[in-house]
Amino acid sequence: MTSRGADLVVERLSKSYGGQAALRPTDLAIKAGEFFSLIGPSGSGKSTLLGCIAGFVTPTAGRIAIAGADVVDVPPYRRNIGMVFQNYALFPHLSVFENVAFPLRLRKIGSAEIQDRVKRMLETVRLAEYGDRSPAQLSGGQQQRVALARSAVYDPQLLLMDEPLGALDKNLREEMQYEIRRFHANMGATIVYVTHDQDEAATMSHRIGIMRDGALVQTGAPRELYENPANAFVAGFLGEANLYDVRDLRPGPGGALKVVTVDGLELEAEAGKAVPAGSLVACVRPEAVSLAGTDAGPVIAGTVEDIIFTAGTVRCRIATPQGARVLMRRPLERHRQAVAVGDAVKLSYRPADILLIAKE
Amino acid sequence: MKPPGILRVLRPAVASFVAIALAYLLIPNLVIVPLSFSAQEYLTFPPAGFSTKWYARLAANPDWINAAANSLVIGVPTALLSMVLGTLAALAVVRGSLRWAGLAASMVVAPMMLPHVILAIGLYPVMLELGLLRSHAAAIIAHTVVGFPLAFITVMASLRGSDGKLELAAMTLGATPWQAFWKVTFPAIRPGVAVGGILAFASSFDELMLALFLTGATTRTLPRLLWEQMSDFLTPVIAAAATLIVAFSMVLLLLAVLLERKPARPREVA
């Protein structure tokens, strides 16, 4: 049972509460069948945007079109969307089966067909045996699978998910991420997924939209956003980043561009790339920095200040004589050429990995 | 879970305090019970002898039967009206986006705090003007003013205990607001609505002041008849009637307690 998802277009959509802008005029286009995540800190407007799409929030201005049809004036119950909530929102007085059957009964579908579709849906989320249980008898992950089944059993053209895994612990989250991806592959519905977990967004989505202060800062594929962040906020929000305020740019040796940072660091960047106007920030990803080997190239000298081990990776924080901090991340295995806190080290990097991006 | 040390030491003391408090609350209501089995011709304390003749006499007197019927004819519509109004008001205050929700809630509850005699004095000329004085309707209207806050409070409590997201979820699944209420909200608040109805009925069933002002000879309720008999004949029939009223009220309250405790059960799969 594959359904074609609908495309979603949002134009100049805004919402303000008593003069306070919760969502600044926002444009967004999501393709049919796409898995799109909205991420951002709390209060960044992602839930407001989702609420407008669901129909719970009446926008102050702007347009929303689902599959080409304008829906701003359409109440939520006639938008034919599905929604999954963080706290599952299962009906406690109905069995698992009846929860999933709920949208079908509202649509006056014959009881034989309901039996059939609910059964198949429960099989899809691997809860075929749990039909007679009460939601309270299920674990958090199982409840969210019921909610998933309930939101998709009537083949909605658009599925909205509001931090669906926010209440689950880490291992279960990862299992459910896989579950939702598989589900998306089976159903083919368009999904708009809200989360504040950047890893989750990167794992699951075709594209991500990063929000801040009620505005969409940047949209793009996870890799695109990671490699070409629009500004320091995006760079810092999606993954780890060394960010340095730039004081000066001047021509360097061999046609390179020399970057002088506010805290006195001197970096070499590739010349000839377009540089945004206004205040600049130099961004270096921690994995783009390594201990200098024999090969020549620009280096940063400093002292190891701190070493943190996490599963599979080692993070070293290095302090330069000027007082700047550089975070270096590398796979655990290569740490055999051990460094210790207090060691003087030289860090090498490729000039192409120094990104000059807008501060704001 | 063990109680903290200090409470464990004080436990016997606390238990006896609770027992005394409960006795203080209940015994005055129960004093009437032995009086109703008195063998004497008028009310005396302590009662002497044993007889059930006062109950027989009660059953034989059409005045008491009519008063009981009046109490039901007034109490049941009062309960129904209170449940409807209380539910609507609670929905507005808890789920609505009223700017003055707190003030609205206080105003709904106000009639509970104000002396009934003031309400009675205010309603008397209004009912007179409307030609409703001494009708069942007058008492129903007056008792609903007092009963509606009770239902409001119990429904509000169960609404607060149920997740508002459920209604949003129902709407994304295709339920109109009306369907969302009946299929999702109402099952969740049903115990609160029922308990509110019972409390409203009980308050009407026990109410004297408004009944004195607004009912007449053919519409008088049990408390009013009790009151009138008290001033005319001091026989143990009064004690028998009072005993039955107390018993009935206690059954209602017990029912309310049981309803509040009953957990929601999922419907069987067809």
HADDOCK unambig.tbl for C-alpha pairs under 7 A between the chains (distance, minus, plus):
assign (segid A and resid 76 and name CA) (segid B and resid 171 and name CA) 6.00 0.50 0.50
assign (segid A and resid 76 and name CA) (segid B and resid 172 and name CA) 5.53 0.50 0.50
assign (segid A and resid 77 and name CA) (segid B and resid 171 and name CA) 4.78 0.50 0.50
assign (segid A and resid 77 and name CA) (segid B and resid 172 and name CA) 5.19 0.50 0.50
assign (segid A and resid 77 and name CA) (segid B and resid 173 and name CA) 6.48 0.50 0.50
assign (segid A and resid 77 and name CA) (segid B and resid 174 and name CA) 4.10 0.50 0.50
assign (segid A and resid 77 and name CA) (segid B and resid 175 and name CA) 5.61 0.50 0.50
assign (segid A and resid 77 and name CA) (segid B and resid 176 and name CA) 6.00 0.50 0.50
assign (segid A and resid 78 and name CA) (segid B and resid 174 and name CA) 6.29 0.50 0.50
assign (segid A and resid 81 and name CA) (segid B and resid 172 and name CA) 6.19 0.50 0.50
assign (segid A and resid 82 and name CA) (segid B and resid 172 and name CA) 5.89 0.50 0.50
assign (segid A and resid 82 and name CA) (segid B and resid 173 and name CA) 6.35 0.50 0.50
assign (segid A and resid 83 and name CA) (segid B and resid 169 and name CA) 6.93 0.50 0.50
assign (segid A and resid 83 and name CA) (segid B and resid 172 and name CA) 6.32 0.50 0.50
assign (segid A and resid 89 and name CA) (segid B and resid 165 and name CA) 6.14 0.50 0.50
assign (segid A and resid 89 and name CA) (segid B and resid 166 and name CA) 5.17 0.50 0.50
assign (segid A and resid 89 and name CA) (segid B and resid 169 and name CA) 6.48 0.50 0.50
assign (segid A and resid 90 and name CA) (segid B and resid 166 and name CA) 6.94 0.50 0.50
assign (segid A and resid 91 and name CA) (segid B and resid 166 and name CA) 6.70 0.50 0.50
assign (segid A and resid 91 and name CA) (segid B and resid 184 and name CA) 6.83 0.50 0.50
assign (segid A and resid 92 and name CA) (segid B and resid 266 and name CA) 6.96 0.50 0.50
assign (segid A and resid 93 and name CA) (segid B and resid 187 and name CA) 6.97 0.50 0.50
assign (segid A and resid 93 and name CA) (segid B and resid 264 and name CA) 5.82 0.50 0.50
assign (segid A and resid 93 and name CA) (segid B and resid 265 and name CA) 5.65 0.50 0.50
assign (segid A and resid 93 and name CA) (segid B and resid 266 and name CA) 4.42 0.50 0.50
assign (segid A and resid 93 and name CA) (segid B and resid 267 and name CA) 6.67 0.50 0.50
assign (segid A and resid 94 and name CA) (segid B and resid 266 and name CA) 4.37 0.50 0.50
assign (segid A and resid 94 and name CA) (segid B and resid 267 and name CA) 5.44 0.50 0.50
assign (segid A and resid 95 and name CA) (segid B and resid 266 and name CA) 5.09 0.50 0.50
assign (segid A and resid 95 and name CA) (segid B and resid 267 and name CA) 6.21 0.50 0.50
assign (segid A and resid 98 and name CA) (segid B and resid 269 and name CA) 6.95 0.50 0.50
assign (segid A and resid 103 and name CA) (segid B and resid 173 and name CA) 5.11 0.50 0.50
assign (segid A and resid 103 and name CA) (segid B and resid 174 and name CA) 6.19 0.50 0.50
assign (segid A and resid 106 and name CA) (segid B and resid 174 and name CA) 6.64 0.50 0.50
assign (segid A and resid 106 and name CA) (segid B and resid 175 and name CA) 6.59 0.50 0.50
assign (segid A and resid 132 and name CA) (segid B and resid 269 and name CA) 6.37 0.50 0.50
assign (segid A and resid 134 and name CA) (segid B and resid 266 and name CA) 5.90 0.50 0.50
assign (segid A and resid 151 and name CA) (segid B and resid 173 and name CA) 6.84 0.50 0.50
